[in-house]
Amino acid sequence: MSISHRLKSFIAAGDASHVLVLRLEDIRWLTGFSGSTAFMVVNRQDESLQLFVDSRYVERAHHQVQRAGSSAAVIETISGASLVETLSPFVQGEIALDFHHVTAARHRELAGAFHVVEEAGLFNQLRRIKDSSEIATMEHAAHIADLALASVINEGVVGESEKQVRNRIDAALRHFGADAVAFDTIVATGPNGARPHHEPSDALIENGHAVVIDMGAEVDGYRSDMTRTIQVGRWDSEISEMYRIVKEAQEAGVAAVCNGVVGSDVDGAVRQVFRREGVEHEYLHGTGHGVGLYIHEEPIMSPRCSAVLSEHEVVTVEPGLYRKGVGGVRIEDQVVVTGTGCRILTLSPKELSCPRSQRTI
């Protein structure tokens, strides 16, 4: 889908004559502009876009809009001018916006000058289906993450702290071509793995640990997302059994992903394995989520997810088990939904191990 087709799909999806777009990811999707400050007005009557940026970004905006093939007109804002003063020459009467993306103060300001109506969630739904260029970019980001993880694991992690390994992963992602990390990298070793979103600490990686590594690369704004659980030395039977169960559950979840499946059914395929093994109470989150310009996009696949997956969506499948005092295991792949199933983008081996340390920790 080209930028022009994205605009046409957005125009057709709502009724308001003018829409104020404030979320930067939505602006990037329609214009290609990647700066940190901007807002945009979509005029549905004449199918035009006005992209408002300050003086720091004018040249960059012109370049990125042209490169993306967007029809957006770049307009430099006047320093000190209010939002209403800036918009008034372009909008009369009604203006729509997504109330999830506006502060109460800004809404009050706009409502004093325009007839403000709500138009919520359109971008969330339209951005679910990815075009070939978006998928290719995420596939490239996934490949970078694969290279970065292999590099770090091959060099060894035993005896290093979670923070040190996190820092090495982040540096490797950039070394192999990422613009940035896709999100804060998680490294959780031993008992810390029982916390799904553990923040890396000074805890040392030791022989016998399971190390949960959740990581991703950002390329041109698009994200990859992958989790692997690394075996350090030899696991005891408890961790080994947890890993066996999670691996089976993750395979069941991936096998359930296809065009037309309901998100709760993918989650259910995972939970069925956990329920059979009597460990569902140790599964503390949903099975997956959409990925794109945001790391967490619609749909959110949980027992309550009624969204139907469609071809060309990109989602994750990431079951895990978390046992207090013991540790955790999570395996996550990022996949593209196809007509008959899905295609996995994250290709790092599931069974990754590091040799035992040559010294006693």
C-alpha positions in Angstrom: 0.0 0.0 0.0 1.6 3.3 -1.1 1.4 6.5 1.0 -1.4 7.8 -1.3 -3.4 4.6 -0.8 -3.0 5.0 3.0 -4.4 8.5 2.8 -7.4 7.3 0.7 -8.1 4.5 3.2 -8.1 7.0 6.1 -10.3 9.4 4.2 -12.8 6.7 3.5 -12.8 5.4 7.1 -14.5 8.5 8.6 -17.0 11.3 8.1 -15.4 14.4 9.7 -14.4 17.1 7.2 -11.1 17.9 9.0 -9.1 15.6 11.3 -6.3 16.8 13.6 -3.6 14.1 13.9 -1.3 14.3 17.0 0.3 10.9 17.4 3.7 10.9 15.7 3.5 7.3 14.5 0.3 8.1 12.7 1.9 11.2 11.1 4.9 9.1 10.0 2.5 6.5 8.5 0.8 9.1 6.3 3.8 11.4 5.5 7.1 9.6 6.2 8.1 12.4 8.6 10.0 11.0 11.6 10.7 14.1 13.7 9.9 14.3 17.4 7.5 17.3 17.1 4.7 17.8 14.6 1.0 17.7 14.1 -1.1 17.3 10.9 -4.5 18.1 9.5 -6.3 15.8 7.0 -8.9 17.6 4.9 -11.3 15.0 3.7 -13.1 17.4 1.4 -10.2 18.0 -0.9 -8.1 15.0 0.2 -5.2 17.2 1.3 -2.7 17.0 4.2 -1.0 19.9 6.0 2.1 18.8 8.1 3.0 21.4 10.7 6.6 21.5 12.0 8.8 24.0 13.7 11.8 25.7 12.1 14.2 22.9 13.2 12.4 20.3 11.1 11.3 22.1 7.9 14.2 20.9 5.6 14.0 17.4 7.0 10.2 17.3 6.6 10.4 18.4 3.0 13.0 15.7 2.3 11.2 12.9 4.0 7.8 13.8 2.6 9.2 13.8 -0.9 11.1 10.5 -0.4 7.9 8.8 0.9 5.8 10.0 -2.0 3.4 11.9 0.3 1.3 14.8 -0.9 1.6 16.5 2.4 2.2 20.3 2.4 4.9 21.2 4.9 4.0 24.3 6.9 6.4 26.0 9.3 4.8 27.0 12.6 5.3 30.5 14.0 7.2 30.5 17.3 4.9 31.3 20.2 1.7 30.9 18.2 -1.1 28.9 19.8 -2.5 25.7 18.2 -5.8 27.5 17.5 -4.0 30.4 15.8 -2.0 27.9 13.7 -5.0 25.9 12.6 -7.5 28.7 12.0 -6.5 29.5 8.4 -6.9 25.8 7.5 -10.0 24.7 9.5 -13.4 26.3 9.9 -16.2 24.7 11.9 -15.7 21.0 12.7 -12.5 19.2 13.6 -12.1 15.6 14.7 -9.5 14.1 16.8 -8.8 10.9 18.8 -9.4 11.8 22.4 -6.9 9.2 23.5 -4.1 11.4 22.1 -5.0 14.8 23.5 -4.7 16.4 26.9 -7.7 17.9 28.6 -6.1 21.4 28.4 -5.6 21.1 24.6 -9.1 19.7 24.1 -10.5 22.7 26.0 -8.4 25.1 23.8 -9.7 23.5 20.6 -13.3 23.3 21.8 -13.2 27.1 22.4 -12.6 27.7 18.6 -14.0 24.7 16.7 -16.7 22.1 16.9 -14.7 19.2 18.2 -15.9 15.7 17.5 -14.3 12.4 18.4 -12.9 10.0 15.8 -11.2 7.2 17.8 -9.1 4.3 16.8 -9.1 4.6 13.0 -5.3 4.5 12.7 -5.1 1.6 15.1 -7.2 -0.5 12.8 -5.9 0.8 9.4 -2.3 0.2 10.5 -2.9 -3.5 11.4 -2.6 -4.6 7.8 1.0 -4.1 6.7 2.1 -3.5 3.1 5.1 -5.2 1.5 7.5 -2.4 2.4 6.5 -2.4 6.0 6.9 -6.2 6.2 10.3 -6.1 4.5 11.5 -3.4 7.0 10.4 -5.5 10.0 12.0 -8.6 8.4 15.2 -6.7 8.1 14.9 -5.5 11.8 14.3 -9.2 12.8 17.4 -10.2 10.9 19.5 -7.6 12.7 18.2 -8.9 16.0 19.1 -12.5 15.0 22.7 -11.4 14.2 23.0 -9.4 17.4 21.9 -12.2 19.7 24.1 -14.7 18.0 27.1 -12.4 18.4 26.5 -11.9 22.1 25.8 -15.6 22.9 28.8 -16.8 20.9 31.1 -14.6 22.9 29.6 -16.0 26.1 27.6 -14.4 28.9 28.6 -16.5 32.0 29.9 -14.3 34.8 28.6 -11.1 33.4 25.7 -9.1 34.9 22.3 -8.7 33.4 23.2 -5.0 32.7 26.4 -5.9 31.0 24.7 -8.4 28.7 21.9 -5.8 28.0 24.5 -3.2 27.1 26.3 -5.7 24.7 23.0 -6.6 23.0 22.0 -2.9 22.5 25.5 -2.1 21.1 25.3 -5.2 18.8 21.9 -4.2 17.5 23.3 -0.8 16.4 26.5 -2.4 15.1 24.5 -4.7 12.7 22.4 -1.8 11.4 19.6 -0.9 13.8 18.6 2.8 14.1 17.8 2.1 17.8 16.6 -0.6 20.1 12.9 -1.4 19.6 12.2 -1.2 23.3 14.1 -1.6 26.6 16.0 -4.9 26.3 15.2 -7.4 29.0 17.8 -9.7 30.4 16.6 -11.8 33.4 18.8 -14.5 34.8 18.0 -17.3 37.3 15.2 -16.4 39.7 14.8 -13.0 38.1 13.3 -14.7 35.1 10.1 -15.1 37.1 9.4 -11.4 36.5 8.1 -11.1 32.9 9.3 -7.5 32.5 12.3 -7.6 34.7 14.6 -4.6 34.5 18.3 -5.7 34.1 20.2 -5.6 37.3 23.7 -6.3 38.6 22.8 -10.0 39.1 25.4 -12.3 37.6 24.6 -15.0 35.1 25.7 -18.3 36.6 26.0 -21.9 35.6 22.6 -23.6 35.6 20.6 -20.4 35.0 17.9 -19.9 32.4 18.4 -16.4 31.0 15.4 -14.8 29.4 16.4 -12.2 26.7 13.6 -10.1 25.1 15.0 -7.8 22.5 14.3 -6.1 19.2 15.7 -3.7 16.6 14.1 -0.5 15.2 14.7 0.2 11.5 13.0 3.2 9.8 10.5 3.4 12.7 9.4 -0.3 12.5 10.2 -2.8 15.2 11.2 -6.4 15.6 10.4 -8.4 18.8 11.9 -11.7 19.9 12.5 -13.6 23.1 14.8 -16.5 23.6 15.6 -18.4 26.9 19.3 -19.2 27.0 20.6 -22.3 28.7 23.7 -21.7 30.7 25.6 -24.9 31.6 23.2 -27.7 32.6 19.7 -27.0 33.8 18.1 -28.9 36.5 15.0 -31.0 35.8 12.5 -28.3 36.9 13.7 -25.6 34.5 14.1 -28.2 31.7 10.5 -29.3 32.2 9.3 -25.7 32.1 11.2 -25.1 28.9 9.7 -28.3 27.3 6.2 -27.1 28.1 6.7 -23.5 26.9 8.3 -24.7 23.7 5.3 -27.0 23.0 2.9 -24.2 23.8 4.7 -21.7 21.6 4.6 -24.1 18.7 0.9 -24.6 19.2 0.4 -20.8 19.2 2.3 -20.3 16.0 0.5 -23.2 14.3 -2.9 -21.5 15.3 -2.1 -18.2 13.5 -3.7 -17.8 10.1 -6.0 -15.6 8.2 -9.5 -15.6 9.7 -8.6 -16.9 13.2 -9.9 -15.1 16.3 -7.1 -13.8 18.5 -8.6 -15.6 21.6 -8.3 -18.9 19.7 -4.5 -18.4 19.3 -4.3 -17.6 23.0 -6.5 -20.6 23.7 -4.1 -23.0 21.8 -1.3 -21.9 24.1 -3.4 -22.2 27.3 -4.6 -25.6 26.4 -1.0 -26.9 26.7 -0.5 -25.1 30.0 -3.8 -26.3 31.3 -3.0 -29.9 30.4 0.3 -29.7 32.3 -1.4 -28.0 35.3 0.7 -24.8 35.0 -1.7 -22.3 33.5 -1.6 -20.3 36.8 2.1 -19.5 36.0 1.2 -17.9 32.7 1.0 -14.2 33.6 0.2 -12.4 30.4 -1.5 -12.7 27.0 -0.1 -14.7 24.0 0.9 -11.9 21.7 0.3 -8.5 20.0 0.6 -6.6 16.8 3.9 -5.0 15.9 4.7 -2.1 13.6 5.6 1.5 14.3 4.6 0.7 17.9 6.0 -2.3 19.6 2.5 -3.1 21.0 -0.2 -2.6 18.4 -3.6 -4.1 17.9 -4.6 -6.8 18.2 -3.7 -7.9 21.8 -4.2 -11.6 21.8 -5.6 -12.7 25.1 -8.6 -14.8 26.3 -10.8 -11.7 25.7 -9.5 -10.8 22.2 -12.4 -10.8 19.6 -10.2 -9.4 16.8 -10.0 -11.6 13.7 -6.5 -11.9 12.2 -6.1 -10.9 8.5 -3.5 -11.7 5.9 -0.4 -9.4 6.1 -0.8 -8.6 9.8 2.4 -8.9 11.9 2.0 -10.3 15.4 4.0 -12.0 18.1 3.4 -15.4 19.8 5.2 -15.3 23.2 4.0 -17.7 25.9 6.0 -18.0 29.1 6.0 -19.7 32.5 7.1 -17.8 35.6 7.9 -19.6 38.9 8.8 -17.5 41.9 12.1 -18.5 43.4 13.0 -20.7 40.4 12.9 -18.6 37.3 11.1 -18.1 34.0 11.0 -19.3 30.4 9.6 -17.4 27.5 9.9 -18.0 23.8 8.6 -15.4 21.3 8.5 -15.2 17.5 7.3 -12.4 15.3 5.2 -13.7 12.5 3.4 -12.5 9.3 -0.2 -13.8 8.9 -0.7 -15.6 5.6 -3.7 -17.2 4.0 -2.9 -20.6 5.3 -0.8 -20.0 8.3 2.0 -17.6 9.1 5.7 -16.9 8.2 8.2 -16.5 11.0 10.5 -13.5 10.8 12.6 -14.1 13.9 14.9 -17.0 13.0 17.2 -17.4 15.9 17.3 -21.0 17.1 15.0 -21.8 20.0 17.6 -24.0 21.7 20.5 -21.6 22.5 23.1 -22.4 25.1 26.3 -21.0 26.5 29.1 -23.3 27.8 29.7 -23.6 31.5 32.1 -21.1 32.9 35.7 -22.1 33.1 35.8 -20.8 36.6 33.6 -21.1 39.6 31.2 -18.2 40.1 
